[in-house]
Amino acid sequence: MSPKVQPSKTLVYIASMCAIIFWGMSYIWTDKLIAQNIPIFYFVFVRIFLAGFILFLFNTAYARIKRIQKQDLGKFLLLAFFEPFIYFICETYGLKATGSPTLSAMIIATIFFMFVYLFFLMIPVCFRLMDHRIP
């Protein structure tokens, strides 16, 4: 096993900025791929495969690969299926249905504010109605 190499802070910041930029541009790229009638399952699979391959290369370069224990393998496969795969399939079909990355972003932003509303406004009201102390 090779010795662990620690990345510099500058490299971490540059990698983080690249990830943020690519993540932000993914709506536009997805919209362009939908406009070219590329099958959604195809480019979602390619997107996840490329991301996994790049992560594998980084983990190999920095000697951070760890074995998954047998009892956890099923949980990891289930997590990998639901989190990136199903999420991106639903996101892409939602983008296809709305037809606009801007409109999709507005819908997603309202979901966040709905949770903020529920947490800060509705939960205290429910506790008052139940005559309990607010945690």
ROSE-4610 file (N, C-alpha, C; in Angstrom, 1 decimal, always signed):
// ROSE-4610
residu = [M/M/M/S/S/S/P/P/P/K/K/K/V/V/V/Q/Q/Q/P/P/P/S/S/S/K/K/K/T/T/T/L/L/L/V/V/V/Y/Y/Y/I/I/I/A/A/A/S/S/S/M/M/M/C/C/C/A/A/A/I/I/I/I/I/I/F/F/F/W/W/W/G/G/G/M/M/M/S/S/S/Y/Y/Y/I/I/I/W/W/W/T/T/T/D/D/D/K/K/K/L/L/L/I/I/I/A/A/A/Q/Q/Q/N/N/N/I/I/I/P/P/P/I/I/I/F/F/F/Y/Y/Y/F/F/F/V/V/V/F/F/F/V/V/V/R/R/R/I/I/I/F/F/F/L/L/L/A/A/A/G/G/G/F/F/F/I/I/I/L/L/L/F/F/F/L/L/L/F/F/F/N/N/N/T/T/T/A/A/A/Y/Y/Y/A/A/A/R/R/R/I/I/I/K/K/K/R/R/R/I/I/I/Q/Q/Q/K/K/K/Q/Q/Q/D/D/D/L/L/L/G/G/G/K/K/K/F/F/F/L/L/L/L/L/L/L/L/L/A/A/A/F/F/F/F/F/F/E/E/E/P/P/P/F/F/F/I/I/I/Y/Y/Y/F/F/F/I/I/I/C/C/C/E/E/E/T/T/T/Y/Y/Y/G/G/G/L/L/L/K/K/K/A/A/A/T/T/T/G/G/G/S/S/S/P/P/P/T/T/T/L/L/L/S/S/S/A/A/A/M/M/M/I/I/I/I/I/I/A/A/A/T/T/T/I/I/I/F/F/F/F/F/F/M/M/M/F/F/F/V/V/V/Y/Y/Y/L/L/L/F/F/F/F/F/F/L/L/L/M/M/M/I/I/I/P/P/P/V/V/V/C/C/C/F/F/F/R/R/R/L/L/L/M/M/M/D/D/D/H/H/H/R/R/R/I/I/I/P/P/P]
num = [1/1/1/2/2/2/3/3/3/4/4/4/5/5/5/6/6/6/7/7/7/8/8/8/9/9/9/10/10/10/11/11/11/12/12/12/13/13/13/14/14/14/15/15/15/16/16/16/17/17/17/18/18/18/19/19/19/20/20/20/21/21/21/22/22/22/23/23/23/24/24/24/25/25/25/26/26/26/27/27/27/28/28/28/29/29/29/30/30/30/31/31/31/32/32/32/33/33/33/34/34/34/35/35/35/36/36/36/37/37/37/38/38/38/39/39/39/40/40/40/41/41/41/42/42/42/43/43/43/44/44/44/45/45/45/46/46/46/47/47/47/48/48/48/49/49/49/50/50/50/51/51/51/52/52/52/53/53/53/54/54/54/55/55/55/56/56/56/57/57/57/58/58/58/59/59/59/60/60/60/61/61/61/62/62/62/63/63/63/64/64/64/65/65/65/66/66/66/67/67/67/68/68/68/69/69/69/70/70/70/71/71/71/72/72/72/73/73/73/74/74/74/75/75/75/76/76/76/77/77/77/78/78/78/79/79/79/80/80/80/81/81/81/82/82/82/83/83/83/84/84/84/85/85/85/86/86/86/87/87/87/88/88/88/89/89/89/90/90/90/91/91/91/92/92/92/93/93/93/94/94/94/95/95/95/96/96/96/97/97/97/98/98/98/99/99/99/100/100/100/101/101/101/102/102/102/103/103/103/104/104/104/105/105/105/106/106/106/107/107/107/108/108/108/109/109/109/110/110/110/111/111/111/112/112/112/113/113/113/114/114/114/115/115/115/116/116/116/117/117/117/118/118/118/119/119/119/120/120/120/121/121/121/122/122/122/123/123/123/124/124/124/125/125/125/126/126/126/127/127/127/128/128/128/129/129/129/130/130/130/131/131/131/132/132/132/133/133/133/134/134/134/135/135/135]
x = [+0.8/+0.0/+0.9/+0.5/+1.3/+1.1/+2.0/+1.8/+0.7/+0.0/-1.1/-0.5/-1.1/-0.6/-1.7/-1.4/-2.3/-2.4/-3.6/-3.7/-3.5/-3.0/-2.9/-4.2/-4.3/-5.6/-6.0/-5.0/-5.3/-5.9/-5.4/-6.0/-7.4/-7.6/-9.0/-10.0/-9.5/-10.4/-10.7/-9.6/-9.8/-10.8/-10.6/-11.4/-12.9/-13.1/-14.4/-15.1/-14.3/-14.9/-15.3/-14.4/-14.8/-16.0/-16.2/-17.3/-18.6/-18.5/-19.6/-20.0/-19.0/-19.3/-20.0/-19.4/-19.9/-21.3/-21.6/-22.9/-23.9/-23.5/-24.4/-24.7/-23.7/-23.9/-24.7/-24.8/-25.4/-26.9/-27.6/-29.0/-28.9/-28.0/-27.9/-27.5/-26.5/-26.1/-27.2/-27.9/-29.1/-30.1/-30.4/-31.4/-31.0/-29.7/-29.2/-29.3/-29.0/-29.1/-30.5/-31.4/-32.8/-33.3/-32.8/-33.2/-32.7/-31.6/-31.1/-31.7/-32.7/-33.4/-32.5/-31.5/-30.7/-31.5/-31.6/-32.4/-31.9/-32.8/-32.5/-31.7/-32.1/-31.4/-30.0/-29.7/-28.3/-27.4/-27.9/-26.9/-26.9/-27.9/-27.8/-26.8/-26.9/-26.0/-24.5/-24.3/-23.0/-22.5/-23.4/-23.0/-22.5/-23.3/-22.9/-21.7/-21.5/-20.3/-19.1/-19.1/-18.0/-17.6/-18.7/-18.4/-17.8/-18.3/-17.7/-16.2/-16.0/-14.6/-13.6/-14.1/-13.2/-13.0/-14.0/-13.8/-12.9/-13.0/-12.1/-10.6/-10.4/-9.1/-8.5/-9.3/-8.8/-8.5/-9.4/-9.2/-8.0/-7.8/-6.6/-5.3/-5.4/-4.2/-3.8/-4.9/-4.6/-4.7/-4.7/-4.7/-5.7/-7.0/-8.1/-9.2/-8.8/-9.8/-9.9/-11.1/-11.3/-12.3/-12.1/-13.0/-14.4/-15.4/-16.8/-17.0/-17.4/-17.6/-18.8/-18.8/-19.9/-21.2/-21.4/-22.7/-23.2/-22.3/-22.8/-22.9/-22.6/-22.6/-24.0/-25.0/-26.4/-26.9/-26.5/-26.9/-26.3/-25.0/-24.3/-25.0/-25.3/-25.9/-27.3/-28.0/-29.4/-29.2/-28.3/-28.0/-27.6/-26.7/-26.2/-27.3/-28.3/-29.4/-30.3/-30.7/-31.7/-31.1/-29.9/-29.4/-29.0/-28.0/-27.7/-28.6/-28.8/-29.5/-31.0/-31.8/-33.2/-33.3/-32.4/-32.5/-32.3/-31.3/-31.0/-32.0/-32.6/-33.7/-34.9/-35.3/-36.4/-36.1/-34.9/-34.5/-34.6/-34.1/-34.1/-35.5/-36.3/-37.7/-38.4/-38.1/-38.7/-38.3/-37.0/-36.5/-37.1/-37.3/-38.0/-39.4/-40.1/-41.5/-41.7/-40.8/-40.9/-40.4/-39.4/-38.8/-37.9/-37.6/-36.7/-35.8/-34.5/-33.7/-34.0/-34.4/-34.7/-35.9/-37.0/-38.2/-38.0/-37.2/-36.9/-36.2/-35.2/-34.5/-35.5/-36.4/-37.4/-38.3/-38.6/-39.4/-38.6/-37.4/-36.5/-36.3/-36.2/-36.0/-37.2/-38.4/-39.6/-39.7/-39.1/-39.1/-38.3/-37.1/-36.3/-37.0/-37.7/-38.4/-39.6/-40.2/-41.3/-40.8/-39.6/-39.1/-38.7/-38.2/-37.9/-39.2/-40.2/-41.5/-42.1/-42.0/-42.5/-41.8/-40.4/-39.6/-39.8/-39.7/-39.7/-41.1/-42.1/-43.4/-44.4/-44.5/-45.5/-45.2/-44.0/-43.7/-44.0/-43.6/-43.9/-45.5/-46.2/-47.6/-48.2/-47.7/-48.2/-47.9/-46.7/-46.4/-47.4/-47.7/-48.6/-50.0/-50.4/-51.7/-51.8/-50.7/-50.7/-50.4/-50.2/-49.9/-48.6/-47.6/-46.3/-45.3/-44.2/-43.2/-42.4/-42.0/-41.3/-39.9/-39.3/-38.0/-36.9]
y = [-1.2/+0.0/+1.2/+2.2/+3.4/+4.3/+5.2/+6.1/+7.1/+7.6/+8.6/+9.9/+10.5/+11.9/+12.8/+13.9/+14.9/+16.0/+16.3/+17.4/+18.8/+19.7/+21.1/+21.7/+22.8/+23.5/+24.2/+24.7/+25.3/+24.3/+23.1/+22.1/+21.7/+21.7/+21.4/+22.5/+23.7/+24.8/+24.9/+24.6/+24.6/+23.5/+22.3/+21.1/+21.4/+22.1/+22.4/+23.4/+24.4/+25.4/+24.8/+23.9/+23.1/+22.3/+21.6/+20.8/+21.7/+22.9/+23.8/+24.3/+24.6/+25.1/+24.1/+22.8/+21.7/+21.4/+21.4/+21.1/+22.1/+23.4/+24.5/+24.4/+24.0/+23.9/+22.6/+21.7/+20.4/+20.6/+21.5/+21.8/+22.2/+23.1/+23.6/+22.4/+21.6/+20.5/+19.5/+19.2/+18.3/+18.8/+20.1/+20.7/+20.5/+20.7/+20.6/+19.2/+18.2/+16.8/+16.4/+16.9/+16.6/+17.2/+18.4/+19.0/+18.3/+17.5/+16.7/+15.3/+15.1/+13.8/+12.6/+12.8/+11.7/+11.0/+9.7/+9.0/+9.4/+9.6/+10.0/+9.0/+7.7/+6.6/+6.5/+6.8/+6.7/+7.8/+9.1/+10.1/+10.1/+9.7/+9.5/+8.4/+7.3/+6.2/+6.7/+7.4/+7.8/+8.9/+9.7/+10.7/+10.1/+9.1/+8.4/+7.6/+6.9/+6.1/+7.0/+8.1/+9.0/+9.6/+9.9/+10.4/+9.4/+8.1/+7.0/+6.8/+6.8/+6.6/+7.7/+8.9/+10.0/+9.9/+9.6/+9.4/+8.2/+7.2/+6.0/+6.4/+7.2/+7.7/+8.6/+9.5/+10.3/+9.5/+8.6/+7.7/+6.9/+6.4/+5.6/+6.5/+7.7/+8.5/+8.9/+9.1/+9.5/+8.3/+7.1/+5.9/+5.9/+6.2/+6.2/+5.2/+4.2/+3.1/+2.2/+1.9/+1.0/-0.1/-1.3/-2.3/-2.2/-2.5/-2.5/-3.9/-3.9/-5.2/-5.9/-7.2/-8.0/-7.6/-7.5/-7.2/-5.8/-4.9/-3.6/-3.4/-4.4/-4.3/-4.1/-4.8/-4.6/-3.2/-2.7/-1.3/-0.3/-0.5/+0.4/+0.4/-0.8/-0.9/-0.3/-0.5/+0.2/+1.7/+2.2/+3.6/+4.2/+3.4/+3.9/+3.9/+3.0/+2.9/+4.1/+4.4/+5.4/+6.8/+7.0/+8.4/+8.9/+8.5/+9.2/+8.8/+7.4/+7.0/+7.5/+7.1/+7.5/+9.0/+9.6/+11.1/+11.8/+11.3/+12.0/+11.6/+10.4/+10.1/+11.0/+11.1/+12.0/+13.5/+13.9/+15.3/+15.5/+14.6/+14.8/+14.7/+13.8/+13.8/+15.1/+15.6/+16.8/+18.0/+18.0/+19.1/+18.9/+17.7/+17.5/+18.0/+17.7/+18.1/+19.6/+20.3/+21.7/+22.5/+21.9/+22.5/+23.6/+24.0/+25.1/+24.9/+25.0/+24.9/+26.0/+27.2/+28.3/+27.9/+27.5/+27.1/+25.9/+25.0/+23.8/+24.3/+25.2/+25.7/+26.5/+27.2/+27.9/+26.9/+25.8/+24.8/+24.2/+23.9/+23.3/+24.2/+25.5/+26.5/+26.6/+26.5/+26.5/+25.3/+24.2/+23.0/+23.3/+23.9/+24.3/+25.2/+26.2/+27.2/+26.6/+25.6/+24.9/+24.2/+23.5/+22.9/+23.9/+25.0/+26.1/+26.5/+26.7/+27.2/+26.1/+24.8/+23.8/+23.7/+23.9/+23.7/+24.9/+26.1/+27.3/+27.8/+27.5/+28.1/+27.0/+25.9/+24.9/+24.1/+23.7/+22.8/+23.5/+24.8/+25.5/+25.6/+25.8/+25.9/+24.6/+23.5/+22.2/+21.9/+22.3/+22.0/+22.9/+24.1/+24.9/+24.3/+23.8/+23.2/+21.9/+21.2/+20.0/+20.4/+21.7/+22.2/+21.6/+21.5/+21.1/+22.2/+22.0/+23.0/+22.9/+24.0/+24.0/+23.6/+22.6/+22.1/+23.1]
z = [+0.0/+0.0/+0.0/-0.8/-0.9/+0.2/+0.6/+1.7/+1.3/+2.3/+2.1/+1.8/+0.7/+0.3/+0.8/+1.5/+1.9/+0.9/+0.3/-0.6/+0.1/-0.6/+0.0/+0.1/+0.9/+1.1/-0.2/-1.0/-2.2/-3.2/-3.3/-4.2/-3.8/-2.5/-2.0/-2.4/-2.2/-2.6/-4.1/-4.9/-6.4/-6.8/-6.2/-6.5/-6.1/-4.9/-4.4/-5.4/-5.8/-6.7/-8.1/-8.6/-9.8/-9.6/-8.5/-8.3/-8.2/-7.6/-7.5/-8.9/-9.7/-11.0/-11.9/-11.8/-12.6/-12.2/-10.9/-10.3/-10.8/-10.7/-11.2/-12.7/-13.5/-14.9/-15.3/-14.4/-14.8/-15.3/-14.8/-15.3/-16.7/-17.1/-18.4/-19.4/-18.9/-19.8/-19.9/-18.9/-18.9/-19.9/-19.8/-20.7/-22.2/-22.4/-23.8/-24.3/-23.4/-23.8/-24.0/-23.3/-23.5/-24.8/-25.1/-26.4/-27.6/-27.4/-28.5/-28.6/-27.8/-27.7/-27.4/-26.5/-26.0/-24.9/-24.9/-23.9/-22.5/-21.6/-20.2/-19.5/-19.6/-18.9/-19.3/-20.6/-21.1/-20.5/-20.6/-20.0/-18.5/-17.8/-16.4/-16.0/-16.7/-16.5/-16.7/-17.9/-18.2/-17.2/-16.7/-15.7/-14.4/-14.0/-12.7/-12.9/-14.1/-14.3/-14.3/-15.0/-15.1/-13.7/-12.9/-11.6/-10.7/-10.8/-10.0/-10.5/-11.8/-12.3/-11.8/-11.9/-11.4/-9.9/-9.1/-7.7/-7.4/-8.2/-8.0/-8.3/-9.3/-9.6/-8.5/-8.0/-6.9/-5.6/-5.3/-4.1/-4.3/-5.5/-5.7/-5.6/-6.2/-6.1/-4.7/-3.8/-2.4/-1.5/-2.0/-1.2/-0.1/-0.5/+0.5/+0.2/-0.6/-0.9/+0.3/+0.7/+1.8/+1.4/+1.9/+1.5/+2.3/+1.6/+2.2/+2.8/+4.1/+4.7/+4.1/+4.1/+3.5/+4.0/+5.3/+5.8/+5.4/+5.0/+4.6/+3.1/+2.3/+0.9/+0.3/+0.9/+0.4/+0.7/+1.9/+2.2/+1.3/+0.9/+0.0/-1.4/-1.8/-3.2/-3.2/-2.1/-2.0/-2.0/-1.2/-1.1/-2.5/-3.2/-4.5/-5.5/-5.4/-6.3/-6.1/-4.8/-4.6/-4.6/-4.0/-3.9/-5.3/-6.0/-7.2/-8.3/-8.5/-9.7/-9.8/-8.8/-8.8/-8.7/-7.9/-7.8/-9.2/-9.9/-11.2/-12.2/-12.2/-13.1/-12.8/-11.6/-11.3/-11.6/-11.3/-11.6/-13.1/-13.9/-15.3/-15.9/-15.5/-16.0/-15.6/-14.4/-14.0/-14.8/-15.2/-16.1/-17.5/-17.9/-19.2/-19.2/-18.1/-18.0/-17.9/-17.2/-17.0/-18.3/-18.9/-20.1/-19.9/-18.7/-18.5/-17.2/-17.3/-16.1/-15.0/-15.5/-14.6/-13.8/-14.5/-13.8/-12.8/-13.3/-12.4/-11.1/-11.3/-10.1/-9.2/-9.7/-8.9/-8.1/-8.7/-8.0/-6.9/-7.2/-6.2/-5.0/-5.3/-4.3/-3.4/-3.9/-3.1/-2.2/-2.6/-1.7/-0.4/-0.6/+0.5/+1.5/+0.9/+1.8/+2.4/+1.8/+2.4/+3.7/+3.7/+4.8/+5.9/+5.5/+6.5/+7.2/+6.4/+6.9/+7.9/+7.5/+8.3/+9.7/+9.6/+10.8/+11.7/+11.2/+12.1/+12.5/+11.6/+11.9/+12.4/+11.6/+11.9/+13.1/+13.4/+14.5/+15.8/+16.0/+17.3/+17.4/+16.3/+16.4/+16.9/+16.3/+16.7/+18.2/+18.7/+20.1/+21.0/+20.5/+21.4/+21.4/+20.2/+20.1/+21.0/+21.1/+22.0/+23.4/+23.7/+25.1/+25.6/+24.8/+25.2/+25.1/+25.8/+25.7/+24.4/+23.8/+22.6/+22.9/+22.2/+22.5/+22.1]
